[in-house]
Amino acid sequence: MEKAYAPGKVEERIYKFWEENKSFHSVPNSDKIPFVVMMPPPNITGRLHTGHALNFTIQDIFVRFNRMNGRETLWLPGMDHAGIATQAVVERELLAKGIKKSDLGRDRFVEKVWKWKEKYGGTILTQLKRLGVSADWSRLRFTLDDRYKEAVKEAFVWYYEKGLLYRGERIINWCPHCHTALSDIEVEYETSKSKLYYIKYPFKENANNGIVVATTRPETMLGDTAVAVSPDDDRYKKLVGKTIILPLVGREIPIVSDKGVDKEFGTGAVKVTPSHSADDFEIAKRHDLPFVNIINGEGKMFNVPDKYLGLSVMECRSVLVKDLKEIGCLVKEEGFENSVGHCQRCDTVVEPLLSKQWFIKMEMLADKALQVVKNGDIKIIPSKWEKVYYDWLNNIRDWCISRQLWWGHRIPAYYCKDCGEVIVSREEVKKCTKCGSTNIVQDEDVLDTWFSSALWPFATLGWPEKTIDLNYYYPTMLLVTGYDILFFWVARMIMSGLIFMGNKPFGTVLLHGLVRDEKGRKMSKSLKNNIDPIDIINKYGTDALRFTMAYLTTAGGQDINLSGEKLTASRNFMNKVWNASRFVVMNLEEFNPLKFDSKNIHLELEDIWLQSKLNRVLKRQAELLSQYELGEASRELYDFVWKEFCDWYIEISKVRLYSDDKVRKEETQFLLWDALNKILKMLHPFIPFVTEEIFSYLPHREKALIVAGFPGYDEGKIDKESEKKAEFIFSAVRSIRNLKAEFDIPTTRPIKVSFRTEDDEQRKLLLQEKTKIMKIAFLSDLRFTDSRPSRTVKSVVSGTTFYLHVATEIDVEKEKKRLNEKLESLETERKKITGRLYNESYLKKAPSEVIKKDRDRLEEAGKEHVLILEHLKDLGA
């Protein structure tokens, strides 16, 4: 083994080894229980980001763990065509070259997008492999490949034939920049400081009086066809049915009473603009009101008085408010905060427009998706998201699935230009089924990306055909994704699985948080804090990135703050594992543990302690990973490997390794090999590259670590009493080392230590383990005493006092001076921290992690203060 681990030299070779041995490949096997994960397909809109690194790391950990547990493991990879997002990116790239989409036409533009896909799809695959993703690449799918197109077409036609799909005019979210309809969950709302305008609508019979409405969008009044009041509002009951005049337009409109009006908002009277408000659309349907469109797809005014024709929405607002003032109809303006919808892709303010689109009826689908989570068939982790899921499904509206784009699944609907017949078909339509005309055109629109993505768990396995894969691998076991697409994707996959397969698509949904920077800020181009995971890999190694992601993951699915400090800590852990393994490998020499008879092996206290700890952690790893708690699993594994195996067992094993007792030496060699072998197997799902490389240097029977069996645990070897005894010995050694460090005595300098205790068991134990304690603590002597020796400093461990003989080791007066100076410095520091923590302004403004750091340091300084006073007392001060 090389002296230092160099991930750059290892990772590519190891990954190639896995691929050549088909380690990721899966075939249906009736003798095995399947474990199936469908990779959330990344969009082909560019390179992967740290959020992807988190997501794929989590998936890979569970995939590798279950593969090692003997499950027939399939991780099916793929990429998403990402309709609106990809089209927008390619359009921008073409515009930079002076080319408009319209200059190319549909077919040539789509060709350009396919070229983009080939370029960036390859980049994404390379990045996934750099992350160590162990997916079955022979099954790679794309949501626009030919087989997938057939599945999407089948789903669309099925919905239509069952009466769940219709084309109609409804209010939709329209992006004036992307020129397409958006579903409700593709709109992100931002709080905006706006104004509430109070406008008087004069009565027809008495123009001097009127009814006053309040609105944040005065420009849409040009499309008003009524004013509505609540049936519970006594102020307006006598006015219901009266006719009023729409200012600046002159149109006569009625006052209606409707249950949808909130009498507490504004004046309690609201303007009704059916073509530009979802709520007003429903009011208009209930009262048979006319619809007047006044905003076009470009976000410009049309079908309005000439003065406002062609103005943008905001330009029209400015001019119209001025005109209302001039005619005396603007009663007042006041500041107001409201939520404004923005396009998720381009951040343009969304316009609610009346438009003819394709919709799926959601009531029945939503009810099915609700029940399957409520009855426990699908488990959502963390469970706090269940309520959010229920709330969304309980308030769902019909899903607008048509998009005015060129890139995507074209809607399989055809229109006869002679008789107007609409034909939805699995096959291309050449002739009208009603009138026989061949004057047929296909719908120009494509489907919402999430419509096709909703079929992912079964369309990738051959549906609508009844394939062997579909029968064996469906339903899948686990879906890992970010909480931000719970509605976009997860809920819709659940609906689709239940409708088309008659079964849930997966058993568990594991939602993780977002990756933020070290200050807790969302990563964005504007903040210039985006981190390319490949840059991290090049600097720290893949395993360090993966382990950091796992270590920071919480059971509650909170966002994680990624920092160089945390990545460095993980890289240090890789080095610790490498160095410990190198020590074991070098000390195996000509010893072959595979031929060693371990039946009658003699176990000393530290061996029993290690076996107990090892089996305890093996049990915990199996439990935690089976429960999808990888954060806790990684933290417990880290503590065991670093603090117990490396820091203690390897250290104490040197006593026997370097002895002349061949039998004891071979027993130690076997125990080290056995422990390391199991540790590598536990670590492998988290840090696959370094563990596979180390495993290749160890004697083993398995073909490779990736396909080795995950070690079982032996409950009978868990020995609490031996753990307690060994940990007392380790605490004693640690205490002696700390005393040496406190008085600047070199760790390796032999020094005499006496101990005093009333506990006979502790006394016997210390004398029994005396030789080992002296060697690892570097002592010249260790003996029991009935009284305190002179010129010593002490520490207490579990009631036993240890005395370090310092008479000839230190300058007592010099040490007193140093300790007093340190005491003063500590007191100054404590006063400063206490002052900050009692400052309310500081507590309000300072980041929580900074405040926690202060509190932790204050506690630590207090302990140091007590310790220094003890030392001064020991030195006779």
RONU-667133 format. One record per residue (C-alpha): x, y, z. Coordinates in pm, whole numbers. Each point is the difference from the previous one (the first is absolute). Example, Ala and Ser with C-alpha at 12.3 -4.5 7.8 and 13.67 -1.06 7.14 Angstrom:
<pts>
     east    north       up
     1230     -450      780
      137      344      -66
</pts>
This chain:
<pts>
     east    north       up
        0        0        0
      113      353      -78
       96      210      299
     -277      253      -70
     -340      -47     -163
      -28      179     -336
     -365      -12     -116
       85      144     -341
      215     -306      -76
     -252     -252      131
     -357      101      -80
       -5      -32     -379
      176     -339       14
     -237     -133      267
     -312      116     -186
      127     -161     -321
       57     -323      198
     -363        5      123
     -134       62     -349
      213     -269     -163
     -122     -251      259
     -363      108      -52
      -30       65      373
     -300      232      -49
     -192     -224     -239
     -329     -154      106
     -219     -273     -149
     -328     -134      140
       75     -283      241
     -292     -184      159
      232     -136      271
       76      350      125
     -207      281      149
       33      307     -223
      106      341      125
      -86      260     -262
       72      370      -14
      -96      223     -291
      250      280      -45
     -170      341       -6
      109       87     -354
      210      317       -7
      -98      264     -255
      220       32     -308
       36      373       62
      367        1       87
      234     -133      266
      -92     -161      329
       10      206      321
       55      -80      367
     -370      -80       46
       42     -283     -250
      313     -114      185
     -202      -27      322
     -289     -181     -168
      211     -255     -187
      225      -62      301
     -300      -86      216
     -141     -234     -264
      334     -169      -62
       52      -69      370
     -328     -191       23
       54     -174     -333
      348     -124      101
     -122     -102      347
     -283     -210     -143
      222     -149     -271
      238     -117      273
     -297     -143      189
      -75     -237     -286
     -298      182     -151
      -40        1     -379
       74      368      -22
     -103      218     -292
       77      368      -11
     -145      116     -329
      160      317     -137
     -131      256     -243
      -31      360     -106
     -297      231      -44
      -62      206     -314
     -124      287      225
     -218      169     -261
      -28      364       97
      338       18      175
      196     -157     -286
     -179      199     -270
       73      323      188
      373      -83       32
       36      -92     -368
     -193      309     -108
      240      219      200
      299     -174     -155
     -137       58     -351
      -89      364       71
      360       60      106
       89     -100     -356
     -271      225     -146
     -235     -287      -82
     -368        3       99
     -202     -314       52
     -245      119     -263
      284       32     -255
       58     -374       20
     -352     -137       16
     -115     -284      222
      189     -295     -152
      338      173      -27
      -33      147      349
      -74     -344      147
      309     -132     -180
      206      266      180
     -144     -111      335
       88     -363      -72
      359      108      -65
       -5      182      334
     -126     -318      165
      282     -208     -149
      257      253      124
     -127       55      353
     -144     -348       45
      353     -134      -41
      135      255      248
     -261     -101      257
       83     -370      -40
      370       73       55
      -83      198      314
     -224     -276      136
      279     -252      -41
      245      234      172
     -241        0      297
       27     -378       18
     -359      -61     -109
      -50     -378      -25
     -300        4     -234
      -70     -260     -267
      116      204     -301
     -119     -269     -241
     -354      117       85
       59      374      -48
     -326      173     -102
      -98      340     -132
     -350      144       32
      -12       67     -374
      135     -330     -128
     -224     -196     -238
     -127     -256      252
      -75      272      251
     -195      196     -263
     -230     -298      -44
      -65      -15      373
      -81      371       16
     -234      -28     -297
     -176     -297      159
      -53      191      325
     -142      306     -179
     -242     -208     -207
     -104     -206      303
      -85      311      201
     -201      133     -296
     -192     -323      -54
      -86      -19      371
     -137      355        0
      274      132      228
      160      219     -267
     -173      294     -166
       78      308     -207
     -164      316      115
       28      367       83
      111       67      354
      221      244      183
      360     -114      -28
      332      140      112
      167      154     -302
      366       99      -30
       31      297     -242
      373      -70      -36
      -10     -379      -59
     -329       34     -190
     -154     -304      158
     -254     -111      255
      131     -108      341
     -150     -232      259
      -76      146      344
      313     -153      151
      224      151     -267
      -83      342      143
      209      131      289
     -150      273      215
      201      292      136
     -118      262      248
       -7      338     -168
      -57      352      129
     -288      126     -207
     -301      230       29
     -366      -55       64
     -208      227     -224
     -353      101      102
     -209       71     -311
     -358      131      -21
     -230     -166     -253
     -295      247      -56
     -361     -117       14
     -184       10     -333
     -291      187      159
      213      243      199
      349       61     -137
       93      218      300
      -13     -302      226
      131     -350      -44
      157     -306      156
      370        6       96
      219     -305      -69
      356      -69      114
      254     -161     -234
      375      -48      -40
      -40      -23     -379
     -194      303     -124
       99      -62     -364
     -214     -316      -12
     -316      203       66
      -14       50     -376
     -112     -366      -15
     -251       18      289
     -347     -144      -59
     -140       40      356
       63      112      358
      -61     -264      267
      -88       25      369
      -41     -261      272
     -355     -127       71
       86       44      370
       88      369      -36
     -296      212      116
      162      315     -141
      -69     -103     -358
     -314     -214       11
     -219      277     -146
      247       59     -283
        0     -356     -135
     -154       -2     -348
       69      366      -70
      187      108     -313
      320      200       14
      219      162     -266
      356     -120      -55
      220      314       17
      206       96     -309
     -182     -267     -205
     -369       83       51
     -113     -363        8
     -304      -79      211
       66     -277      251
     -203     -149      288
       59      -26      373
      -25     -368      100
        0     -185      330
      249     -286       23
      131     -231      273
      357       33     -130
       33      361      118
      192       79      319
     -192      286      160
      304       87      214
      220       84     -301
        9      365      -98
     -354      139      -14
     -159     -344      -20
      -87       62     -366
      225     -152     -268
       28       49     -374
      -58     -312     -211
      236      -59     -293
      -89     -353     -115
      266      -24     -271
      291       92      228
      -69     -150      343
      -63     -361      101
     -235      106      281
     -187      242     -227
      -30     -274     -264
     -194     -212      252
     -221      298       98
      -74       64     -367
     -102     -362      -56
     -237       11      298
     -167      322     -125
       22      -59     -376
      213      311      -51
      173       80     -331
      379      -36      -45
      209      286     -134
      367      -68      -82
      222      308       29
      358     -135       40
      164     -200     -279
      274     -263        6
      271      268      -17
     -130      161      318
     -134      297     -200
     -344      163       13
     -250      -71     -279
     -377       22      -46
       11      326      205
      -49      371      -76
      262      123     -251
      184      201      265
      110     -322      174
       42     -222     -306
      343     -167      -21
      120      119      342
      163     -244      237
     -190      -84      318
      210      235      214
       -9      282     -260
     -377      -32      -16
      -28       10      379
      192      327       17
     -208      172     -270
     -332     -138      121
       50      106      364
       74      354     -121
     -319       -3     -211
     -210     -126      292
      127      291      210
      -97      249     -269
     -361     -124      -20
      -34      -20      379
      -34     -378       21
      322      -72      190
     -109       30      363
      339      -75      159
      319     -208      -12
      171     -175      291
      309     -215       47
      -61     -372      -21
      205     -322        7
     -117     -283     -221
      133     -319     -159
       86       28     -367
       43     -313     -212
      321      -40     -203
       96     -257     -260
      219     -258      171
      230      -15     -304
       53      363     -101
     -138      200      296
     -239      200     -221
     -323      113      170
     -269     -250      -99
     -327      115     -153
     -324     -186       70
     -161      -33     -344
     -310     -167     -140
      131     -255     -244
     -101     -320     -177
      225     -275      136
        1     -370       80
      -84      -89      361
       -9     -316      213
     -279      -32      254
      177      -38      332
     -267      -73      260
       -5     -380      -31
      377      -24      -54
       70      220      302
     -229     -210      220
      188     -319      -93
      335      167       68
     -127      120      339
     -123     -340      112
      317     -190      -84
      203      222      235
     -268       20      269
      -30     -379       20
      378      -43       22
       58     -173     -335
      243      281      -82
      213      147      275
      131      357      -29
      319       76      193
       13      242      181
     -365      -42       95
      -44      377       43
      -42       19     -378
     -313     -216       12
     -212      294      115
      136      220     -278
      -76     -280     -247
     -358      -35      131
      -63      375      -10
      114       25     -361
     -209     -294     -119
     -307      120      190
       17      336     -177
      108     -119     -343
     -143      138     -322
      -17     -165     -339
      348      -35     -148
       82      199     -312
      227     -239     -193
       42      181     -336
      301      222      -65
       59      238     -288
      344     -136      -76
      177     -192     -277
      224     -222      215
     -184     -284      167
     -268     -264      -54
     -233      138     -263
     -365      -40       97
     -155     -295     -191
     -315      195      -88
     -102       78     -357
     -249      254     -135
     -205      -21     -317
       15      341     -166
     -320      -72     -195
     -244     -121      267
      183       93      323
       13     -359      134
      259      -63      275
      168     -340      -25
      228     -136      275
      194     -300     -124
      294     -231       72
       80       -2     -372
       56      291     -235
     -335      113     -146
      -16       61     -377
     -376       -1      -50
     -290      146      199
     -204     -272      170
     -314      215      -29
       -3      157     -345
      278     -188     -179
      203      314      -74
      377      -25      -28
       37      364      101
      138     -100      341
      246      185      226
      163     -119      322
      -15      211      314
      302      233        3
       48      -18      378
      209     -240      206
      -71     -157      335
      115      133      335
      335     -163       86
     -148     -129      325
     -266     -193     -193
      266     -222     -156
      216       -9      316
     -302     -125      196
       24     -330     -190
      371      -53       85
      -27     -294      249
     -177     -228     -250
       53      148     -349
      373      -69       46
      -80     -370       59
     -189      -50     -326
     -356      120       71
     -250       -6     -170
      130     -345      -93
      -12     -268      270
      370      -72       21
      200     -232      226
      180      305      139
     -326      174       81
     -134     -308      176
      319      -49      206
      120      351       81
     -332      185       51
      -91      139      247
      333      153       92
      116       30      360
      139      347       47
      -17      344     -154
      258      256      112
      -62      359      -99
       -4      358      123
     -302      129      187
      -36      275     -262
     -148     -240     -258
     -238     -188      227
     -294      137     -203
      163       47     -339
      104     -361      -25
      -54     -226      301
     -377       46       34
      -49      -38     -374
      203     -322      -12
     -218     -135      279
     -316       87     -194
      135     -148     -323
      118     -321      165
     -336      -58      166
     -194       73     -320
      209     -185     -257
      155     -280      209
     -263      -38      270
      279       16      257
      217      257      175
      318       97     -190
      224      -22      310
      -24      -89      366
      198      286      153
       61      361      -99
      313      140      162
       10      379      -24
      327      180       61
       79      369       41
      176      243     -227
      375       59       -4
       90      351      116
      332      176       43
      185       19      332
     -200      310       95
     -330     -176      -61
      -73      189     -322
     -164     -165     -298
      255      -56     -274
      -57      231     -297
      180      168     -287
      -75      346      142
      176      -81      331
      286     -168     -189
       -5     -284      252
      -84     -285     -238
      239     -290       43
       61     -252     -276
       16     -348      161
      275      -97     -245
      215      286      135
      -57     -139      350
       92     -350     -116
      318      127     -166
      104      172      323
     -119     -239      273
      -84     -330     -175
     -339     -158      -69
      -14     -189      328
       56      318      203
     -289      170     -182
     -227     -301       43
       82      -44      368
      -57      371       68
     -342      -17     -164
      -96     -310      198
      139      132      330
     -194      327      -28
     -329     -168      -90
     -259        3      278
     -305     -215       69
     -210      317      -16
      110       73     -356
      137      345       83
      207      195     -250
      374      -55       35
      273      264        5
      302     -109     -203
      340      144       87
      367      -54      -72
       53      -73      369
     -245     -292       -9
      146     -136     -322
      350       20      148
     -119     -194      306
     -135     -274     -229
      323      -10     -200
      187      -40      329
     -224     -294       79
       88     -162     -335
      367       43       88
      -61     -145      348
     -168     -308     -150
      283      -37     -254
      276       33      260
     -165     -242      244
      -54     -251     -281
      358       40     -119
      118      -75      355
     -206     -321        6
      110     -109     -349
      368       64       78
      -28     -199      323
     -156     -304     -160
      340      -81     -150
       -8     -369     -104
     -299      -73      220
     -310     -130     -186
     -315       63      207
     -205     -218     -237
      191     -305      125
        1      100      365
     -205     -214      243
     -181      252      216
     -211     -248      198
      222       -6      308
      137      350      -23
       91      164      330
     -173      336       41
      136      265      231
     -207      285      142
       59      233     -296
      -92     -280     -243
     -327      -74      179
      -66      378        8
       63       30     -375
     -215     -303      -85
     -280      145      213
       28      344     -156
       35     -144     -349
     -311     -215       29
     -189      286      158
       80      229     -293
      -72     -277     -253
     -345      -39      154
      -59      376        1
      112       38     -363
     -242     -270     -113
     -283      163      198
       70      358     -102
       55      -65     -369
     -311     -222      -15
     -190      295      147
      163      243     -249
      178      194      276
      331       40     -178
      101      319      183
        1     -168      340
      153     -314     -154
      293      196     -143
       59      192      324
        1     -313      217
      229     -180     -245
      238      296       -5
       21        2      380
       63     -373       20
      266       -9     -272
      191      310      107
      -43       12      377
      -10     -369       84
      163     -212     -268
      274      244     -110
       68      197      317
      -21     -288      247
        2     -349     -141
      274       51     -256
      206      185      261
      -33     -271      263
       48     -281     -254
      359      117      -51
       87     -140      344
      -60     -357     -124
       97       57     -365
      347      108      103
       43     -271      265
      196     -325      -36
     -308     -211       71
      -81     -144     -344
     -339     -145      106
     -119      331      147
      134      184     -303
     -192     -222     -245
     -317       32      205
       34      379      -15
       68      -12     -373
     -317     -202      -54
     -211      229      220
      128      310     -180
      -69     -155     -341
     -347     -117      104
      -96      339      143
      136      193     -299
     -173     -235     -244
     -336       68      168
       69      372       34
       74       31     -373
     -327     -174      -80
     -193      236      226
      176      303     -146
      -32     -107     -362
     -350      137      -71
      117      342      122
      357       12     -136
       21     -262     -275
      325       96     -174
      245        3      290
     -154     -311      156
       10     -200     -325
      364       99      -48
       96     -101      356
     -198     -325      -30
      214     -100     -298
      305       -9      230
     -167     -220      261
      -22     -379      -19
     -365      -78      -89
     -220     -257     -170
     -248      237     -166
       34      115     -361
      -15      367      101
     -120      210      290
     -296      138     -196
     -151     -349      -24
      123     -131      335
     -258      -90      261
      -85      261      262
      125     -147      331
     -254     -129      249
       27       61      373
       23     -236      296
     -218      120      287
      183     -239      234
      325      192      -42
     -147      326      127
      145       23      352
      -94      314      196
      213      -90      302
      317      -46     -205
      -73      324     -185
      -24      180      333
      330     -145      123
      190       76     -321
     -136      353      -19
      115       63      356
      354     -101     -106
      -19      224     -309
     -129      292      209
      289      -48      240
      252       10     -286
     -170      305     -150
        8      176      335
      374      -68       42
       70      122     -354
     -199      318       65
      197       68      318
      325      -37     -193
     -124      237     -269
     -120      255      256
      350       27      148
      184      -21     -335
      152     -339       80
       69     -188     -328
     -252     -279      -53
      271     -261      -51
      206       93      305
      -31     -279      261
     -131      131      331
     -116     -155      324
     -371      -11       87
     -161     -109      326
     -370      -60       51
     -232      -16      299
     -347     -155       10
     -255     -139      243
     -134     -226     -276
      167     -340       27
     -116     -105     -349
      157      307     -158
      324      -58      190
       19     -363     -118
      -84      103     -356
      271      270      -13
      262     -239      132
     -117     -273     -238
       34      232     -302
      310      175      138
      242     -109     -274
     -225      127     -281
      -80      326      180
      369       70       56
       82      -63     -366
     -278      205     -161
       17      283      258
      383       -6        5
       43      -49      375
      313     -100      191
     -215     -144      278
     -363      -43      104
      -75      -93      357
     -274       12      261
       36      240      298
     -195       54      321
       82      371       19
       81      286     -229
      370       18      -96
      169      339       23
       78      220     -303
     -270     -152     -215
     -289      129     -207
     -318     -201      -18
     -305      -91     -204
     -302     -208       98
     -163     -271     -212
     -315     -177      128
      105       53      364
      361     -109      -50
      265      272       44
      310       -8     -218
      312      185      117
      260      111     -252
      342       33      166
      133      333     -131
      272       91      255
      282      -50     -251
     -203       68     -313
     -106      363       36
      105      336      146
     -274       40      261
       28      378       38
        3       47     -375
     -309     -221      -32
     -183      196      270
       69      322     -187
     -114     -149     -330
     -320     -136      152
      -83      331      168
       52      186     -327
     -224     -249     -177
     -259       46      275
       -2      379      -57
      -29      -46     -376
     -288     -242       45
     -180      239      233
       29      281     -255
     -134     -228     -274
     -290     -117      217
     -102      359       79
       -1       91     -372
     -211     -300      -98
     -238       50      294
      -42      365     -101
      -94     -101     -353
     -245     -264      116
     -178      248      227
      -27      253     -283
     -352      -25     -149
      104      178     -320
      278     -253      -57
     -234     -294       64
     -247      135     -257
      254       76     -274
      268     -268       34
      -39     -329     -194
     -115     -292      215
      321     -196      -66
      210      293      129
     -207       24      318
       31     -377       52
      376       26      -48
       14      269      271
     -206     -207      244
      209     -311      -60
      322      196       50
     -132      156      323
      -76     -346      137
      342     -127     -107
      177      302      154
     -183      -65      328
      133     -355        9
      352      121      -80
      -29      254      284
      -90     -272      253
      281     -223     -127
      264      275       31
     -108       74      357
       41     -371       78
      350       -1     -149
      101      311      192
     -123     -164      318
      202     -313      -83
      311      216      -49
      -46      165      337
     -118      339     -123
</pts>
